[in-house]
Amino acid sequence: MKKMDRRDFLVTTGALGALASATTRADAKIRVGMLGTQHAHFQGKLKTLQASPDFEVVAVCEPDPAALAEMKKDSRYAGLRWVSESELLGDPSIQLIVVECKFWEAIPLGRKVIDANKHLHLEKPPGSEMEPFRKLVEDARQKKLLLQMGYVWRFDDGLNAAFDAARKGWLGDVYLLRGTIDKDLEVERRPDWARAKGGTFFELASHYVDLVVTLWGRPTGVKSWMRNDTVKDGLADNTLAVFEYPQGLAILTSAAVMAGSGPHRSFEVIGTDGSFVIRPIEPGNKLQVVMREPKGPYRAGWQDVVLPKHVRYVEDFADLARALKNGQPLTYSYDHELLVQETLIRACEA
């Protein structure tokens, strides 16, 4: 199967002029600091950065004293250099800071990074308000600093194959995007998730909002149901959003209480002449494809397609490395990041 050209995924040109003064030598490692450790993606991103030939993790800061004390007891992090926030932000040798925090901390911490004139990888979702995020993005754009959000399936080969087929017309008229992403959430984590109006949808389905916006852009309308149907604590734990487009509908669901939820997570791209079903969404390498007629590498009828397993974070950080070393734009622009946040908030508040 031909792998799609990821330049096809450059949603807008907002990032094109941002890199002229942002490059580093191709043979030099990019010095990285990490700010915050309390997001579930922290460990995976740390390992990815440590294994990459492009990066050197030189310092980590956890602003919360209690969380810091726990991290220092964990043998997995014994080799890390722990520093204060001021040391991290004030180190002129650090070019990139990866922020891994709870969602309501994302904008305040991201703001400190941009104010310190450093490139930013920011964990998703970036707060539950639009204007603070817009200001952060526009300041990064003005300063020619890279800003990349941490949505995890942007470089997934299975999803990209589906989007490639859709863009090339092999699926006919694509009229439906459908995604389900559930979790069996620990009760003690529910209060944190409840701090956002969209609850489970905000935390989980934001990944799928990113995918929908990648393929179809800004929806013409949004309708949603953010219900609390299991533990009666106010968390929106049984959620549905429908995004209207001139060509069709995108339907996303996310619930917080489902045993064995991982293998059930799925994303579908459905057209008049063909469809892709990706289930489970991760590792995302087993696709069910149907074609009315042979198109591209696909034969007529239903077929199973197996691709290499997607490994989280590797391509995202490779994209950052290319941008920093070669002056290339990030695959996902400033304007794309803004549109994802706008669309997510519309769904959570509709």
N, C-alpha and C positions, 0 to 999 in steps of 0.2 A: 504494500500500500504506500502510495506517495504521501509523504509527510507535508502538510500544508505549509506555505510560506507565512511565517508569523508576522511579517510586515503587513499581511492582509488584515491583521487584527489591530492596526493602528487606528484607533477610533476617531481621533481628530488630530490636527496638527499642532495642538497647543504646546507640546513639549519640544518642537523641532529646534527652537532657538536657544534652548536652555543649557546646552552643554559645552559651549565653546571654551568657557573658563573653568569647566568642572573636571577636566581630564587629569589622569595621573599616568605615569610611565607604564607601558604595557608589561614590563618585566618586574614591576614592583607590586608587593602585596598591599591591598587596601586596608588601612588600619580602621578597625571597627570597635565601637563601644556599644554596650547594651544598657538601656535604661528601663528598669522595671523587669520583674521576673514572674509576675503573678498571672500571666495569661497561659492558657493550656498549651499554646504553641511555643512557649519559650524553650523548652528542652530540645524539641525538634529543630528549631532554628539555630540554636547554639551548636548542636552537633553538625548541622549542615555547613555552617560558617567555618567551624574548626576543621572540617574535612575538605573544604574547598581550597584549591591552589591559588585562588584570587584574593583571599581575605586572611587577616590576622586579627583575632579577637584579643584586644589588648587590655580591656577593662570592663567591669560590670558594676552597675550601681543599682541597689534596691533601696528606694527612699523610705520604705516602711521598716522601722527598727525590728519589730517582731518578725516580719517576714524575712528580713536579712539574717536574723539569728538562726532561723530554721534552715535557710539555705546554706549557711556556713557549717551546719551539722551534717549536711547531706554529702556523702562521699562522692557522688557523681560530679560535684562542683568543687572538689578539693583543690584543683589547679588554677582556679580563677583568681584574678587580681581584683579585689573588691575596693572600690573607691567611692568617695562622696560625689554628690551631684555636681558640686562646683568643680571638683577635680576632673570629672568626666567632660563636662561642657567646656571647661577652660583649657583642655589639652589641645594645643594647635596641631598635633600630629594626627589626631583622630579626624578622619574625613566623613565617616558615615556613622550614624547612630540608629540602632534598631530599638524601637520602643515596644515593649511587651508588658502590657498593663491591663487593668480593668477598664471597661469601655468609657466610663465617666472620667477617667484620668487621661484619656488619649489626647484630647485637645490641649490641656494644660502642659503636659509633658512634650507633646509635639511642638507647641509654641516655644518652649525653652530651646529646643534643638534648632529650629529655624532662626530664632533670635541669636543663637550662638554661631550662625552661618555655617551649619553643617548639613549634609544631605541626610534625608530622613526616610527610613522604612517604618511605617506606622501600622500597628496592629488594628484589625477591624473589629467591630464597626467603630468609626471615629467619633464617638459621642452621639447623642440622640437629637442634636440640633443642627440646623443647616448653616446659619450665618457664622458661627465661630469656625466651622470647618472651611467655609468659603474664604474667610479672611486668612486662615492658615495657608490654604492652597495658593491664593493670590500673592501672598507675601513670598512664598517659595518661588513662584513663577518670576516675580519681579527680581528676586535676588539670584535667579538662575541656579537654584538649588533643586536637586532631584527630590521628588516625593513619590513614594510607591506604597500603595496599600497592600495589606497582607491577605487578600482573598486567595484561597489555596488552589483553585482549579483553573487558573488562567492559562496554564501551559500543559494541561492534560491532553495527551495525544488522542484519546477517544473522543472527547468533546470537540477538540479542534478538527478531527476528521468529520464529525457530524456537521459542524459549522461550515467546513470547506465544501462538503457535498451540497449543503443548502445554498451557499453563495454561488456555486457553479451551476445551479439549476437542476442538478441531478435528482432532487426530491420533488420537482415540480413546484407548485405553489405551497410553501410552508405556511400552514394556517394554525398550528398549535405547538406551543412549547409547554411541557408539563414536567414539574419536578416535585419530588417528595423527599424531605429530609427531617427525620425524627431522631429522638434521643430518649434514653432512659435516665433522666436527670436525677442526680442525687438530691435528696430533699434539702440538705444544707446549702446547696448552691442556688436554690430557687429565689431567695431574697435578692441576690445580686442580679439575676436575670430580670426580676420584676421591676428593677429601677428604670427600665426602658418601657415605654408604652406598648411597644410591639412584642415584648417578652421573648418567647421562643422564636418567633419569626425574625425579630431584630437580630438575635444572636446567631441563628443557624441559617435561615433562608436568605440572609444578606449575601451569602456566597452565590446563591442562585440568581438573586437580583443582578449581581455582577454579570452573570452569564447571559441573562435576558437582554440587558442593556448592551452587551457586547454585540449581540446579533441584530437586535432590532432598534436600539436607541431609546429615545424618550417616548413613553406611552402617552396616548391621547387621553386615557382615562384609567382610573384605578378604583376598584371596589374591594373591600376587605372585611374579614370577620376575625377579630382578635378576642377569642373566648377563653374564659377560665372554667374548665370542665372537669378537672380531676381534683387535686388538692385545693381546697377552698382558701387560697391565700392571696388572690388577686393577680397572680402571674398569668399572663396570656399564654396558655399552655396547649391550646388546640386552635390552630390558626390557618387561615386561608386568604390568599389575595389573588385577584384576577386583574391582569393588566391588559387593557384594550389597545390594539394597534389597527391601523387601516387594513392590514393584511390578515389579522387573526388575533388570537388570544394567547396569553401566557398565564398558566395556572400553577401556583406554587402553594404547597401545604407544608406545615411544620408543627409537630406535636412534641411535648416534653416527656410523656410517659408511654414508652413503647418498649417492651422487652424484645431483645434481639434486633434492635433498630438498624444497626449498621448494614447488614446485607440487604435491607429493604430500601435503602436510599437509592433514588434513581433520578435520571433526567432523560427526557424524550424529545426528539425533534421530529415532527410529523408533517408530511407533505402529501400532495395529491398523487405523486408518482413514487414515493419512497419514504422510509422512516428509519430513524436510529433510536434504539432503546439501549441505554447504558445503565445496567443494574448488576451489581452494586456500583455506585458512583466511584467508589475507591476500593481497589487500586485502579479501576476504570479501564482495564485492558480487555474486558470481555464485552463485545458489542453484539447485539442482535440487529441485523440490517435486513430490510426488505426493499426490493426494487420491482417496479412494474415491468421494466425492461432493463437490460444490461446498461450500466452507466459507469464510466471510469473503471476502477478495479473491481466493481461489484457485479455479480450476475443477477439474473432475474430470480425473484422469489426470496424466501427467508434464508438467511445464512448467518453463521456464527463467525465473527472476526476476532482474532486474538492479537493484541498488540503488546509491546513491552509494558511492564507495570510502571505506572506513574509514581514517582517518589516526590513527596511534598518538598517545596521550598527550593529545590536545586535549581530549576530553571528561573525562578524569580530572582534569586541572587546572581545567577549568571547574567541575567538581563541588566541588573544593576552594575555588575562588573564591566560589561560591554560599554555601558553608557559612560562610566567613569574613566575607563581606559582608552576608549576609541572615540569619544565624543558623539556617539550615536544617541538618538532619542530613546527613552523608555518605550516599550511596546504599548503601554497604556498611559495616555496623556493626562495632564492636569484636568482637562475638560471631562475626560471619562470619569475620573475620580469624583468630580463634582456631580456628574449626572447620576452615578450610582447612589451617592448619598441622598440626593434629592428624591430619587425614585423610592429608595428604602423608606425615607421619612413619609412620603406620600402614602405608602402602603400601610405603615404602622398607625397613621393618623386618619386614614380614610373612614 
